[in-house]
């Protein structure tokens, strides 16, 4: 079952990106790009949720349509 988890991404002074989440306790991921950071965050979230044995209350079911911020470098 797929769920939506809100992720907060911050660009650090070192030039890397850091992802955290209030929805999944302990989720911290770091990558060189936003895409890499999101991929790592997805893997970390999955492992944390599996270890907990059940999804946290703050996850949301995926709707048929939703908005997604697309980052484009120009």
C-alpha positions in Angstrom: 0.0 0.0 0.0 1.4 3.4 -0.9 1.2 6.4 1.5 2.1 10.0 1.2 4.8 11.2 3.7 5.7 14.9 3.8 9.4 15.5 3.4 11.3 18.8 4.2 14.4 19.4 2.0 17.0 21.9 2.9 20.1 22.9 0.9 23.1 22.9 3.3 26.0 25.4 3.0 28.2 22.5 2.0 26.1 22.2 -1.2 24.4 18.9 -0.3 20.6 18.5 0.5 19.2 17.2 3.7 15.7 15.6 4.0 13.8 15.2 7.2 10.2 14.4 8.0 7.8 15.2 10.9 5.7 12.3 9.6 8.3 9.6 10.2 10.3 9.8 13.3 14.1 9.4 12.7 14.0 10.0 9.0 17.2 11.8 7.9 18.7 11.5 4.4 21.4 13.4 2.6 22.3 13.6 -1.0 24.2 15.5 -3.7 21.0 16.4 -5.6 17.3 16.7 -4.7 16.5 13.6 -6.7 19.2 11.5 -4.9 18.1 12.9 -1.6 14.5 11.9 -2.3 15.5 8.4 -3.4 17.5 7.9 -0.2 14.7 9.4 1.9 12.2 6.9 0.3 14.4 4.0 1.2 15.0 5.2 4.8 11.3 5.9 5.3 10.4 2.4 4.1 12.9 0.8 6.4 11.7 2.9 9.4 8.0 2.1 8.7 8.8 -1.6 8.4 10.7 -1.5 11.7 7.8 0.2 13.4 5.4 -2.5 12.2 2.7 -0.1 11.2 2.4 3.3 9.4 2.4 6.4 11.6 -0.9 8.3 11.9 0.4 11.2 9.8 0.6 9.4 6.5 -2.1 10.0 3.9 -3.5 7.8 1.2 -2.5 8.8 -2.3 -5.4 10.5 -4.1 -6.2 10.1 -7.7 -4.7 13.5 -8.4 -2.3 15.7 -6.4 0.1 18.6 -6.8 3.8 17.9 -6.9 6.4 20.7 -6.9 8.7 20.1 -9.9 12.2 21.6 -9.4 13.7 22.8 -12.7 17.1 24.3 -13.0 17.4 27.0 -15.7 
